[in-house]
Amino acid sequence: MASQAQNGAMPGKPMLDVQNPPKTPGGKRKDISDVPGVDATPGSTPVNAPRAGDDQMPGATDATIASTADSLPPTPDDRVLPASYIALGFLGIGFLFFLIFIELFPPVWSEVAKWAVLWGIPAGLGFSFWKHKNEQHKAENIEKLNVYPGLKGLKEMLGTVPAWIHYEERERVEWLNSVLQQMWPFYDPAICEAVKASVEPLLDAYKPPGLIKKIYFRTLTFGDAPFKIDNVWIDKANSEEVCLEVGFRWAGEANIALAIEPIVSLGSVLRMVPKVSNLRMSGVWRIVMKPLIDDVPVVAGMVVAMKAPPQIHFTLEVGKQVGGALVVKPIMLWLDPFLRHTLTDLFVWPNRIVVPLSPDPNFDYSILEMRHVGLLTVEVVEARGLKKYDVMGKSDPFIELSTLPQSREKTSVKKKTLTPTWNETKHVLVQEPRTQFLRVEMFDHDLFQPKELLNLNIIKGATEMVGSQTLMGRAMVMIPKFADAPGELFDDWYDLGKGPWSNPDGCGQGEGELHLRIKYTPFDRFTRHPRESLTGALLIRLVSGDELPAKDGTTSDPFCTFKLGKHKEQKSWVISATLQPTWNQKFEFLNVDVNETLEISCIDDDMIGDELLGKFSFPIAERLKELPAGATEAKWEDNFHLTEVAVCDKRRTAPEATLKMTIQWIPYTYLDDSGNANQKKHHGLFHHKTKAVNA
């Protein structure tokens, strides 16, 4: 049977099984629905469950009902009078009448015995029946007092439902919505400014090269309707932080318009102004406030992120432009999926926004930023029960694994099969092992998509026609159970469905099953020296630059590029008009050969042609050899000096240009004593001929 690990339930949490009620200590099944006033409907929430912040009684759930009913004594059966009661009554009352007759009449033993039996049996039966009904009545009252009734049970017992009764485990905050309604005219501008500051750099960084010169918000306001807070939940698991989950929804008359200037433009003549209309959204914000401090405002910082991809619906409209569809359509084909998917994914947990609150100006907020803390080693074994997606033939499935939407690991494509076997080992980095899940997606690889001929254009057509993919199924695999047993191998089958990632119960089933072997290793369990590694991940944090040469008179527009072997080149944002830029951007390269060299270039962005400001090389193997003996971590934090620095026109000398960076090497595999890799490609990490990452 396929594992239910992806259904969203946390490991170790009991679930109420209405189809198979719990058994009492005597072995009899206890049907909770038979208890008067009890609602055993799946998913029902106890009416008298305490509100958030109540420390006197833990919140009751369906599992509480099951465990409570399971601990109660068996209820006496109405239809069967226990034989012990009959015997007790007969002996007791019979003996009593025996003594009475001896006292009142001559000791004619036969007569005494006869009358004792004739009077003792009915009296004994009556006493037994009364005792049985009395115990049954007490047991029913005890059950009613110990079992939490549902909504139906409350209505049955009281006839009505008081307005002050609270039905949900999550706290409803109508008072907060009233406050937002009154304060919304002041909050709306502040929220819009925060959105601009966060989103506009992303729009500029992800704009298609060679097509768009500049993109920004022309107008941005959410109108008169405030955000609606549905509920608030507090996580009390960690005493060193305050974690809130806030459910929200919004639907109103927003006025959101973007200004897009193509590379070739005549001011506002060719400027496009697409408008976002009919905007509706809902989701859950995760707000973590830590660390706790002694000074006001009690917490040093706040982390804000979406718990899961939000539900967003909108219409993107653009009027008639000079140049017609030749200019508009390519840009819209990039902008629409960017707003719907790419942009929202950048704010989904564990991605985050860090809000500084500490009164100490020197407080180090790096502890609040997203950090990799462990390695998830996944062996993709095989799949079964897949559906056919090719018009002719079967399917060409492959797997994508990720813990972050922007970083994915892919398997090879298996041609023309519905029962593929991979036996390939992949590694993904973990940032929040207690609250994160692994995204597993299966796609059908299509060499050619004729339907995309209708959308052929300079951005989408060629890439979508050749090498496109069709979703075959996905699974949400919860990581906490692996984090609870680091180093332990989990071998399971997982159901594949097509539900959204935002579904708390998982992505569903019905699209086949996938066999995975998974192991989690936190970084603090690495014991081998990093220089013995064969492959791994290279993590880069580009912080800032200093003393960069000026190429545009007295300033430059610097950005950095990162090249590593056959991996795709990565670029930083362009910081305009500065010689001391600050980026605070992160980059990562997965499945890196230890013998590769990272090439970093700092470049001045120009319309006519980019100019080199300086470069830097980082040979991984040589840097690992420089680490001291006994080291188990490979991490470099430094101001790296650039070479080939451009000479400034005024100085006529090259400045001491530096880039402040953090570079970290995460080993995947090691060399054994004979110098051979202890992990073979395509042979599986956990087979008897290989060994896992040493931990």
C-alpha angles and dihedrals in degrees: 000000000000116000118257092211090117097056093095097248114133117243116263095020112126119231127210111246107202092178092056108032118201121269124242121234088265092059097251116130113245113218104205092198089066091065108098112250096014123125110205095175110140111259094017114146123221112258096216094045107138121254124251110286095030107132097178097075130019117238112274121227137173087277087059090055091051095047092045094051090045092057095051122097116257113274114244113253114249094214102049124062108207114247090226090062091051093048093046093049094046095049095042099046092037091054090047093054089044090060092045094053093048089053096047103036137040113275098266094152098197093053092045092052092047095053092042090057094044093051098031099058098056092039091049092049091050093050091048092051092049092049091048094051091046093054091045091053091050092048092052091051091049090051092050091051095048102041121077109231121222128224093280092048092050092051090048094051099040102025090228140037119246114232093234094060113114116213105181134071088221116076118248111220107194089152089061091052089053090052092048090050092058096040098040096100087062098038096049096067092045093050091047092051090050091050091050093050092050102037105038094065088050092050089052093045095049098040114125110261119247094016111066125045099184138357127186143140113284093184130003127177133133094215128226099317113091126213112275117229109212100183145334128221127190122211110213096180095103118049092193095066143032113235121189129182111201120192113208142171134187137189121164147117102294122182105212121156130165126210114216121185115194121220090256108048142142100218110274094350096090097023112128120215109192113187127213110220138168089031117182127165141171135174147117125280118210111210118187118186115195158195101024113227136185096242130075125300084038093221126068097212147352131229117206125189142141112264091216136353106296125235105253128177124179144140122236113210131182128179130222113302136191106264094033123216092344089073103024103047099055091050094046091050087059098039100050098057090038092059094041101045118001096049096045092046090058089064099043118109128300085031107079152172115239115213113195115221105157117118087217107093091202096054113135107234094182089097088067096049123096111275133179109242105168149013125244111205111201126186111199102209112170146314136226140185094036124163126238114254104167118088090220118034126351126296138293102221129190133169132236121198126191145153091189121044092227096052120059138171119210134199125214121277116258110211125229101344141118093195102052123180119201111160087189124148120220132179127215128181121240124214106173108021094177097056107019134098135205116242112220118185131176119204135186109231113224119194092197133020110192093186090067090066086084090061098042110150140135095275109034111015103073096040094046095046095051121046098000124157139216123209112246098175145316139215133203109218114192113226100200094082090056091046090053089060107034114194093018120123119233115198112189147144115236128204117238122218139156101238120128123266088243091068106105091208093058133256096303128236142257098096098088136273134279127208114219135172111204135185130175122212120183115216093244089066095063107111104166122092110261092230088069091062123113103191134005148134126290114212120194131189114190107202109170148317133236137196093007116174119260114240099165100058103281099355146034140213100231130193131162133230127203121205123183121173113287094343119116114270115252127208136199127223121279112251108203127224103355142109093199103052124180118207110158090191129150129217132181137192118198129203093020122175110234091229094061124105125224113225115202121189128184110208137184112232113229134167093228099040138332118250128210115245097180144314141220135198126211114190103198100204094048092049091050091053089056092061115106121256113273094028115143098179128065108201131139123193113178150119100265114209116229123228129210088034113184117250114243117235094228099038095040084205132089113252123229093261117188139178119211108219145155116218121187131184118209111194120222101177138013139209117251125223092278092055095251125125113261090213122060123205115254093001097097129254096245102045119117093254094059139048133223125242105295112252 
